[in-house]
Amino acid sequence: MTQFVIAGAGIAGLASAIWLTRQGHQVSVYEQVPDPTPVGAGLLLQPSGQAMLHKMGLLEAVREKAAVVHSLEGYTGNWKTLDLHYQFGQADWHGLGIHRANLHQILWQCAQSLGVAIHLGNGIKEFSQTSHGVKIEHQQGTVQADGLIIANGTRSSLRDQLDISQTHQPYPWGAFWAVLDSADWPFPHTLMQRYRGANHMLGVLPTGINPASGKICYSLFWSLPKTSFADFREAGMPQLIASIRTIWPEVAEWLALAPETAIAIAEYADIRLSRYHQQNVVVLGDAAHAMSPQLGQGANMALIDAMVLADCVAQGVAQCVAPSEPEKIERYNHNTQGAPDKSSLASAFASYSQRRRKHIAYYQMASRIMTPLYQSHYPLGWLRDIGTVAGRHLPMMYRQYLLTLCGAKQGIFDTKAAIADL
Ligand SMILES: Cc1cc2nc3c(=O)[nH]c(=O)nc-3n(C[C@H](O)[C@H](O)[C@H](O)COP(=O)(O)OP(=O)(O)OC[C@H]3O[C@@H](n4cnc5c(N)ncnc54)[C@H](O)[C@@H]3O)c2cc1C
């Protein structure tokens, strides 16, 4: 049995804990926040993330709380520019819009039912690699483990302690968001967006059941440059509503019914690592590859990370690395107790790094290209609109948009985007 410590009880941390505990390993999760219920808005689970939840046996529980999303539509004025229907990628594809707290609760309950030790209000401060594994300092003491999984989100300071070349670039844009209940919003199965140029974007995502009210809810995202956050905060709700009214009056009326406390702010950053492991330490989720939420992939990628990591630990390097890959990795040796020894765990983590590289690189590239088209002061709105409208009429391009959205593409020239290959 291998002992793993996981930093962070977010999506990546809990999903990894579930996989590794089911494999018979001893897993402890350390979470710095005392109350684990995450605040947050809706997430769009793509076919890739749904496939991971299905493998975990949790998809049905998620479905019960989620809204089925059949399509994404975007408008500049009355001109429909974006019009993506999942079913044209594959007949049974769709998105699932779910409140972050609902997804978190499902993962949390599963981890608890498996007996995962979750230490709340006890963040991990630092770690050092030893000849026996990893020595980890948390807020209440020290613990020794065979492997450390860093899954503590975008602002991870543990990531900085790794000797891995990395960049952390905060985005100059963020978003105001709110979760609003409605029984009669006319687009219950469509992620709707409205744009003005590249510097105004308003989106409404069906989000399933609101955990606070038990009613059907929607997440509203209004993207803004960070430099204007302070002005909006000072001017308060009336200014926000007036500004939204210029682009979508019905949403402004809806928001006007909500209390000021319903509005929150989200900021993002672009995190890039040259690899995701160093000996017996591995980095997952946003801590490894945070990006703008424009493509709606972050939570899906965290779920994929967890599955691939568990696969690499369970099956060993020989099965995890495609034979064509040039990088040579030590075979995954088991010691006499049937548990991986220190060097074989390091090999499994190295294998993880290699296996995740292409998929993460593709989505980071796509995010870097797409985000300024939706969130910048550059005059790029017309280019985006012409591109998306043209794409709708070019079957090959339309298919590539859809495959990218579904979350399984492993490169520009990967035209099959098979979820099973992740
Ligand atoms: C506005 C917005 C919209 C989004 N929309 C989508 C979407 O539609 N689809 C999608 O797939 N993704 C979306 N995302 C991205 C998605 O939310 C993230 O990719 C996902 O939550 C990452 O999960 P994680 O577990 O890596 O990190 P997190 O969820 O950030 O979890 C990290 C955890 O680590 C804890 N922690 C921090 N430091 C320590 C420490 N030192 N020790 C112990 N614990 C620590 C934190 O408290 C937290 O609980 C969106 C993000 C934003 C901001």
PDBQT file of the ligand as one rigid body, heavy atoms in Angstrom, charges set to zero:
ROOT
HETATM    1  C1  LIG A 501     -15.565  32.087 -13.436  1.00  0.00    +0.000 C 
HETATM    2  C2  LIG A 501     -15.092  30.709 -13.713  1.00  0.00    +0.000 A 
HETATM    3  C3  LIG A 501     -15.834  29.867 -14.545  1.00  0.00    +0.000 A 
HETATM    4  C4  LIG A 501     -15.395  28.567 -14.816  1.00  0.00    +0.000 A 
HETATM    5  N1  LIG A 501     -16.126  27.789 -15.657  1.00  0.00    +0.000 NA
HETATM    6  C5  LIG A 501     -15.712  26.530 -15.935  1.00  0.00    +0.000 A 
HETATM    7  C6  LIG A 501     -16.487  25.684 -16.783  1.00  0.00    +0.000 A 
HETATM    8  O1  LIG A 501     -17.540  26.060 -17.301  1.00  0.00    +0.000 OA
HETATM    9  N2  LIG A 501     -16.041  24.411 -17.015  1.00  0.00    +0.000 N 
HETATM   10  C7  LIG A 501     -14.880  23.959 -16.455  1.00  0.00    +0.000 A 
HETATM   11  O2  LIG A 501     -14.515  22.800 -16.696  1.00  0.00    +0.000 OA
HETATM   12  N3  LIG A 501     -14.122  24.741 -15.653  1.00  0.00    +0.000 NA
HETATM   13  C8  LIG A 501     -14.500  26.013 -15.379  1.00  0.00    +0.000 A 
HETATM   14  N4  LIG A 501     -13.750  26.805 -14.563  1.00  0.00    +0.000 N 
HETATM   15  C9  LIG A 501     -12.464  26.285 -14.060  1.00  0.00    +0.000 C 
HETATM   16  C10 LIG A 501     -12.628  25.346 -12.862  1.00  0.00    +0.000 C 
HETATM   17  O3  LIG A 501     -13.350  25.983 -11.858  1.00  0.00    +0.000 OA
HETATM   18  C11 LIG A 501     -11.251  24.958 -12.326  1.00  0.00    +0.000 C 
HETATM   19  O4  LIG A 501     -10.450  24.516 -13.385  1.00  0.00    +0.000 OA
HETATM   20  C12 LIG A 501     -11.353  23.832 -11.290  1.00  0.00    +0.000 C 
HETATM   21  O5  LIG A 501     -12.110  24.254 -10.189  1.00  0.00    +0.000 OA
HETATM   22  C13 LIG A 501      -9.946  23.424 -10.826  1.00  0.00    +0.000 C 
HETATM   23  O6  LIG A 501     -10.039  22.504  -9.762  1.00  0.00    +0.000 OA
HETATM   24  P1  LIG A 501      -8.798  22.282  -8.810  1.00  0.00    +0.000 P 
HETATM   25  O7  LIG A 501      -9.186  21.172  -7.910  1.00  0.00    +0.000 OA
HETATM   26  O8  LIG A 501      -7.559  22.148  -9.615  1.00  0.00    +0.000 OA
HETATM   27  O9  LIG A 501      -8.619  23.631  -7.986  1.00  0.00    +0.000 OA
HETATM   28  P2  LIG A 501      -9.594  24.333  -6.954  1.00  0.00    +0.000 P 
HETATM   29  O10 LIG A 501     -11.010  24.024  -7.265  1.00  0.00    +0.000 OA
HETATM   30  O11 LIG A 501      -9.164  25.755  -6.922  1.00  0.00    +0.000 OA
HETATM   31  O12 LIG A 501      -9.256  23.632  -5.543  1.00  0.00    +0.000 OA
HETATM   32  C14 LIG A 501      -8.052  23.877  -4.865  1.00  0.00    +0.000 C 
HETATM   33  C15 LIG A 501      -8.274  23.613  -3.366  1.00  0.00    +0.000 C 
HETATM   34  O13 LIG A 501      -7.019  23.684  -2.697  1.00  0.00    +0.000 OA
HETATM   35  C16 LIG A 501      -7.181  24.380  -1.474  1.00  0.00    +0.000 C 
HETATM   36  N5  LIG A 501      -5.862  24.895  -1.058  1.00  0.00    +0.000 N 
HETATM   37  C17 LIG A 501      -5.210  25.996  -1.489  1.00  0.00    +0.000 A 
HETATM   38  N6  LIG A 501      -3.988  26.083  -0.931  1.00  0.00    +0.000 NA
HETATM   39  C18 LIG A 501      -3.866  25.009  -0.109  1.00  0.00    +0.000 A 
HETATM   40  C19 LIG A 501      -2.812  24.510   0.720  1.00  0.00    +0.000 A 
HETATM   41  N7  LIG A 501      -1.637  25.146   0.835  1.00  0.00    +0.000 N 
HETATM   42  N8  LIG A 501      -3.013  23.361   1.417  1.00  0.00    +0.000 NA
HETATM   43  C20 LIG A 501      -4.196  22.685   1.313  1.00  0.00    +0.000 A 
HETATM   44  N9  LIG A 501      -5.227  23.122   0.542  1.00  0.00    +0.000 NA
HETATM   45  C21 LIG A 501      -5.055  24.251  -0.178  1.00  0.00    +0.000 A 
HETATM   46  C22 LIG A 501      -8.221  25.444  -1.805  1.00  0.00    +0.000 C 
HETATM   47  O14 LIG A 501      -8.842  25.938  -0.639  1.00  0.00    +0.000 OA
HETATM   48  C23 LIG A 501      -9.172  24.645  -2.698  1.00  0.00    +0.000 C 
HETATM   49  O15 LIG A 501     -10.165  23.976  -1.939  1.00  0.00    +0.000 OA
HETATM   50  C24 LIG A 501     -14.174  28.098 -14.251  1.00  0.00    +0.000 A 
HETATM   51  C25 LIG A 501     -13.433  28.926 -13.400  1.00  0.00    +0.000 A 
HETATM   52  C26 LIG A 501     -13.878  30.216 -13.135  1.00  0.00    +0.000 A 
HETATM   53  C27 LIG A 501     -13.054  31.092 -12.213  1.00  0.00    +0.000 C 
ENDROOT
TORSDOF 0
